[in-house]
Amino acid sequence: MQVTIINATIHTGNRWLVSPTVGFIELGHTVNWLGIQRGGFNLLYEGWTEEEPTPIEGLNMISHYTEEEAIKCITDSEIVIFNINHGDYSPIGIHGWAKLLNKYRPYNFFIFLGLDCQSGDYAQEELYEFKYQHYLRREAYTWYKDIAPYVGMSTHPEWNHTKDKTIDVSCLFGGNNWNSISGSVRPSIVNAVRSCIPNSVIGTQQDAYTFDKYLDVIGASKISVSVPGNGEICYRCFEILSNGTIMASKRMPITHFDDFIDMESIILYSTPEELVSKCNEVLEDEDLYNSILKAQIEVVSKHHTPKARAKQLIEYKAMERKDNYYE
């Protein structure tokens, strides 16, 4: 099978399309990546750089293309995914892509929007130009009946830094440490963990963590906390789940983690007090800790790998979702 992913933006939202790309390749399919920005593969492939990308078998990076070449890709592929995120920087342009996809793949392709487009209304009006079968979004909520509950990122073996569990709880954040409405909950979580769990590691925006050091800390932790930042789903969730570490996640109305059950395959919390209480309960009961970790790994292996993401899209492609037409 041939898949075409059109990433005609310069925004890092394209990283959410890297995981299913890897999954399609692992399933033996060929992927055409049409777009100027190719970032994100560096997260999953050691030594891969944007400037000198290491060749990946099964992946065709096509940064510069003509309209004729674009038409061939979208007509020869069984699956086409178009990414709208902060405008279009390709030679064809957003209006040209709407014209081509509507002509050659009417109601027969995916359209993907990153969080920022939807929340900031950057591409909302542009949606009306496209006739597409499925609307994929970085974050899907239970009340979004016409949006496929999809998240691009997933676990990956390259992130596995599992080692001796010398840390009880870790709580690490990146550059968007305190910003956004969601991020405002972070100080209270940090203070609760620091005050009530002595054997914990707290990392904030001011701390210098390389990506490998960050993963080392997660890999050495029995439990790692995921707190929302610029959205309610983030890479951190999957970086935790990749390392044999129990994830403690804030309760959110997103559908992506519906397969996990609180205190059976994950720790869910609503308040700092609930988080601390549940973490201490798990840390004090070795059998409970082992059972949650085992169940979590089983859920992850079934639902949250690159292959699972690709299979999910293949299944969506076969569905007739007329209510997904956004006109």
C-alpha positions as CSV (number, residue, x, y, z in Angstrom):
1,M,0.0,0.0,0.0
2,Q,1.1,3.6,-0.7
3,V,0.4,6.4,1.7
4,T,0.9,10.1,1.0
5,I,1.3,12.6,3.9
6,I,1.1,16.3,2.8
7,N,2.8,18.4,5.4
8,A,2.9,21.8,3.7
9,T,3.5,23.9,6.8
10,I,6.4,25.2,8.7
11,H,4.9,24.5,12.1
12,T,6.1,21.7,14.4
13,G,2.6,20.3,14.5
14,N,3.8,18.0,11.7
15,R,5.6,15.9,14.5
16,W,2.2,14.4,15.3
17,L,2.3,12.8,11.8
18,V,5.6,11.2,12.3
19,S,4.4,8.3,14.5
20,P,1.8,7.0,12.0
21,T,4.4,7.4,9.3
22,V,6.7,5.1,11.1
23,G,3.8,2.7,11.7
24,F,2.9,2.5,8.1
25,I,6.6,1.7,7.3
26,E,6.7,-1.0,10.0
27,L,3.6,-2.5,8.4
28,G,5.5,-2.7,5.1
29,H,3.8,0.2,3.3
30,T,5.5,3.0,1.4
31,V,5.1,6.6,2.6
32,N,5.5,9.8,0.5
33,W,6.1,12.8,2.7
34,L,5.4,16.0,0.8
35,G,6.5,19.0,2.6
36,I,9.2,21.5,3.5
37,Q,9.5,20.7,7.1
38,R,10.4,17.1,8.1
39,G,11.2,17.5,11.8
40,G,10.1,14.9,14.3
41,F,11.9,11.9,12.8
42,N,14.9,13.0,14.9
43,L,12.8,12.0,18.0
44,L,12.5,8.5,16.7
45,Y,15.7,7.8,14.8
46,E,19.1,8.3,16.3
47,G,21.3,10.5,14.1
48,W,18.5,11.8,11.9
49,T,18.7,15.5,11.3
50,E,16.6,18.0,9.4
51,E,19.5,19.2,7.4
52,E,20.9,15.8,6.5
53,P,18.1,13.3,7.0
54,T,19.3,9.7,7.3
55,P,17.5,7.6,4.6
56,I,14.6,5.6,6.1
57,E,13.6,2.5,4.1
58,G,10.0,2.9,2.9
59,L,9.9,6.7,3.3
60,N,10.2,9.1,0.4
61,M,11.0,12.6,1.5
62,I,9.8,15.0,-1.2
63,S,10.4,18.6,-0.2
64,H,10.1,20.2,-3.6
65,Y,7.5,19.0,-6.1
66,T,5.4,20.2,-9.0
67,E,1.6,20.1,-9.2
68,E,1.9,17.1,-11.6
69,E,4.0,15.2,-9.0
70,A,1.6,16.1,-6.3
71,I,-1.3,14.8,-8.3
72,K,0.5,11.5,-9.0
73,C,1.1,11.0,-5.3
74,I,-2.5,11.7,-4.2
75,T,-4.0,9.6,-7.0
76,D,-1.6,6.6,-6.6
77,S,-2.0,6.4,-2.8
78,E,-4.6,4.4,-0.9
79,I,-4.4,6.8,2.0
80,V,-3.9,10.6,1.8
81,I,-3.5,12.8,4.9
82,F,-3.4,16.5,4.6
83,N,-2.0,18.6,7.5
84,I,-3.4,22.1,8.0
85,N,-1.4,24.0,10.5
86,H,-0.6,27.7,10.5
87,G,-1.1,28.2,6.8
88,D,0.5,26.6,3.8
89,Y,4.1,27.2,2.5
90,S,4.2,24.9,-0.5
91,P,4.4,25.9,-4.1
92,I,0.8,24.8,-4.5
93,G,-0.7,26.7,-1.6
94,I,-3.7,26.1,0.6
95,H,-6.3,26.9,-2.2
96,G,-4.4,24.8,-4.7
97,W,-4.4,21.8,-2.4
98,A,-8.1,22.2,-1.8
99,K,-8.7,22.3,-5.5
100,L,-6.5,19.2,-6.2
101,L,-7.8,17.1,-3.3
102,N,-11.4,17.9,-4.0
103,K,-10.9,17.0,-7.7
104,Y,-8.9,13.8,-7.3
105,R,-9.9,12.6,-3.8
106,P,-13.3,14.1,-3.0
107,Y,-14.5,12.8,0.4
108,N,-11.7,10.3,0.3
109,F,-8.8,11.6,2.4
110,F,-8.0,12.6,5.9
111,I,-7.5,16.2,7.1
112,F,-5.4,16.7,10.2
113,L,-5.3,19.8,12.3
114,G,-3.0,20.5,15.2
115,L,-4.2,22.0,18.4
116,D,-3.0,25.5,17.7
117,C,-5.0,25.8,14.5
118,Q,-8.2,24.9,16.1
119,S,-7.8,26.9,19.3
120,G,-6.4,29.9,17.6
121,D,-8.7,29.8,14.6
122,Y,-5.7,30.0,12.2
123,A,-7.2,27.5,9.8
124,Q,-10.8,27.3,10.7
125,E,-12.1,29.0,7.6
126,E,-9.8,27.1,5.4
127,L,-11.5,23.8,6.5
128,Y,-14.6,24.9,4.5
129,E,-12.5,24.6,1.3
130,F,-12.0,20.9,1.6
131,K,-14.3,18.0,1.1
132,Y,-12.8,15.2,3.2
133,Q,-13.8,12.0,4.8
134,H,-12.3,12.3,8.2
135,Y,-11.2,15.2,10.4
136,L,-8.4,14.2,12.7
137,R,-7.3,16.4,15.5
138,R,-4.4,16.2,18.0
139,E,-7.0,16.2,20.9
140,A,-10.4,14.6,20.5
141,Y,-13.1,14.9,23.2
142,T,-16.1,12.8,24.0
143,W,-18.5,15.5,22.7
144,Y,-16.7,15.7,19.3
145,K,-18.9,13.1,17.5
146,D,-17.6,14.1,14.0
147,I,-13.9,14.0,14.8
148,A,-11.9,10.8,14.7
149,P,-10.4,10.2,18.2
150,Y,-6.8,10.2,17.0
151,V,-3.5,11.2,18.5
152,G,-0.4,11.1,16.3
153,M,2.4,10.5,18.8
154,S,2.9,7.1,20.4
155,T,5.5,5.0,22.2
156,H,8.7,4.1,20.5
157,P,11.7,1.8,21.4
158,E,14.2,4.6,20.9
159,W,12.8,6.3,24.0
160,N,13.2,3.2,26.2
161,H,15.6,4.2,29.0
162,T,14.3,1.8,31.6
163,K,16.8,1.2,34.4
164,D,16.9,0.5,38.1
165,K,14.0,2.3,39.7
166,T,15.8,4.6,42.1
167,I,13.3,7.4,42.0
168,D,9.8,7.2,43.4
169,V,8.1,10.0,41.4
170,S,9.4,12.3,38.7
171,C,7.7,15.4,37.5
172,L,9.5,17.0,34.5
173,F,8.4,19.8,32.2
174,G,9.7,21.4,29.0
175,G,9.9,24.9,27.7
176,N,6.1,25.7,28.0
177,N,6.4,25.2,31.8
178,W,3.9,27.6,33.2
179,N,2.2,29.0,30.1
180,S,-1.4,28.4,28.8
181,I,-4.5,27.9,30.8
182,S,-3.8,24.2,31.2
183,G,-0.2,24.9,32.3
184,S,-1.5,27.0,35.2
185,V,-2.1,23.8,37.2
186,R,1.6,22.9,37.2
187,P,2.9,24.9,40.2
188,S,0.4,23.2,42.6
189,I,1.3,19.8,41.3
190,V,5.1,20.5,41.7
191,N,4.6,21.8,45.2
192,A,2.6,18.8,46.3
193,V,5.0,16.3,44.9
194,R,8.0,18.1,46.3
195,S,6.5,18.5,49.7
196,C,4.9,15.1,50.2
197,I,7.1,12.6,48.3
198,P,10.7,12.9,49.5
199,N,12.3,10.6,46.9
200,S,11.1,12.7,43.9
201,V,12.8,14.6,41.1
202,I,11.3,17.9,39.9
203,G,12.5,19.4,36.7
204,T,11.3,22.9,35.6
205,Q,11.9,25.3,32.8
206,Q,15.0,26.6,34.5
207,D,16.7,23.2,34.7
208,A,19.0,22.1,31.9
209,Y,17.9,18.6,30.8
210,T,19.0,17.1,27.5
211,F,16.5,14.9,25.9
212,D,18.5,11.7,26.9
213,K,18.9,13.0,30.5
214,Y,15.2,13.7,30.6
215,L,14.4,10.1,29.5
216,D,17.0,8.8,32.0
217,V,15.1,10.4,34.8
218,I,11.8,9.0,33.6
219,G,13.3,5.6,33.1
220,A,14.6,5.5,36.6
221,S,11.2,6.5,38.1
222,K,8.6,4.2,39.4
223,I,5.9,6.8,38.6
224,S,6.1,9.9,36.4
225,V,3.6,12.7,36.3
226,S,2.0,14.1,33.2
227,V,0.6,17.6,33.6
228,P,-1.0,19.5,30.8
229,G,0.9,22.3,29.1
230,N,-0.1,23.8,25.7
231,G,-2.8,21.3,25.4
232,E,-4.2,18.2,27.2
233,I,-2.2,15.6,25.3
234,C,1.6,15.9,24.8
235,Y,4.7,13.9,24.0
236,R,5.5,13.5,27.6
237,C,2.6,11.0,28.0
238,F,4.2,8.7,25.5
239,E,7.8,9.3,26.7
240,I,6.6,8.0,30.1
241,L,4.7,5.1,28.6
242,S,7.8,4.1,26.6
243,N,10.0,3.5,29.7
244,G,8.3,0.9,31.9
245,T,7.1,3.7,34.2
246,I,3.6,4.1,35.6
247,M,2.0,7.3,34.2
248,A,0.1,9.5,36.6
249,S,-2.1,11.6,34.4
250,K,-4.5,14.4,35.1
251,R,-8.1,13.5,34.4
252,M,-9.1,15.0,31.1
253,P,-12.1,14.6,28.8
254,I,-10.0,13.4,25.9
255,T,-10.7,10.0,24.4
256,H,-7.1,8.9,23.8
257,F,-6.6,7.1,27.1
258,D,-10.0,5.5,27.4
259,D,-8.4,2.1,27.4
260,F,-6.7,2.7,30.7
261,I,-8.5,2.2,34.0
262,D,-7.6,4.2,37.1
263,M,-5.5,2.3,39.6
264,E,-5.6,-0.8,37.4
265,S,-3.4,0.3,34.4
266,I,-2.8,4.0,35.1
267,I,-3.0,6.6,37.9
268,L,-5.5,9.3,37.3
269,Y,-5.9,12.4,39.5
270,S,-8.0,15.6,39.6
271,T,-6.2,17.4,42.5
272,P,-2.7,17.6,43.9
273,E,-4.0,15.9,47.0
274,E,-5.4,13.0,45.1
275,L,-2.2,12.6,43.1
276,V,0.0,12.4,46.2
277,S,-2.4,10.0,48.0
278,K,-2.6,7.6,45.0
279,C,1.2,7.7,44.4
280,N,1.9,6.9,48.0
281,E,-0.6,4.0,47.9
282,V,1.1,2.5,44.9
283,L,4.6,3.0,46.3
284,E,3.7,1.3,49.6
285,D,2.1,-1.7,47.9
286,E,4.6,-3.6,45.7
287,D,1.9,-6.0,44.4
288,L,-0.3,-3.1,43.4
289,Y,2.7,-1.3,41.7
290,N,3.6,-4.4,39.7
291,S,0.0,-5.2,38.6
292,I,-0.6,-1.6,37.4
293,L,2.7,-1.5,35.5
294,K,2.0,-4.9,33.9
295,A,-1.5,-3.9,32.9
296,Q,-0.3,-0.6,31.5
297,I,2.3,-2.2,29.3
298,E,-0.3,-4.5,27.9
299,V,-2.6,-1.5,27.0
300,V,0.3,0.4,25.5
301,S,1.4,-2.6,23.4
302,K,-2.1,-3.0,22.0
303,H,-3.1,0.6,21.5
304,H,-0.2,3.1,21.6
305,T,2.5,2.0,19.3
306,P,3.3,3.4,15.8
307,K,1.8,0.3,14.2
308,A,-1.3,0.8,16.3
309,R,-1.6,4.4,15.0
310,A,-1.2,3.3,11.4
311,K,-3.8,0.5,11.9
312,Q,-6.1,2.9,13.5
313,L,-6.0,5.1,10.4
314,I,-6.5,2.2,8.1
315,E,-9.6,1.2,10.0
316,Y,-10.9,4.8,9.9
317,K,-10.3,4.8,6.1
318,A,-12.7,1.9,5.7
319,M,-15.5,3.6,7.7
320,E,-18.3,5.5,6.0
321,R,-18.5,8.6,8.2
322,K,-20.9,10.9,6.2
323,D,-21.3,13.0,9.3
324,N,-17.6,13.9,9.1
325,Y,-18.2,16.0,6.0
326,Y,-17.4,19.5,7.2
327,E,-19.1,21.9,4.8
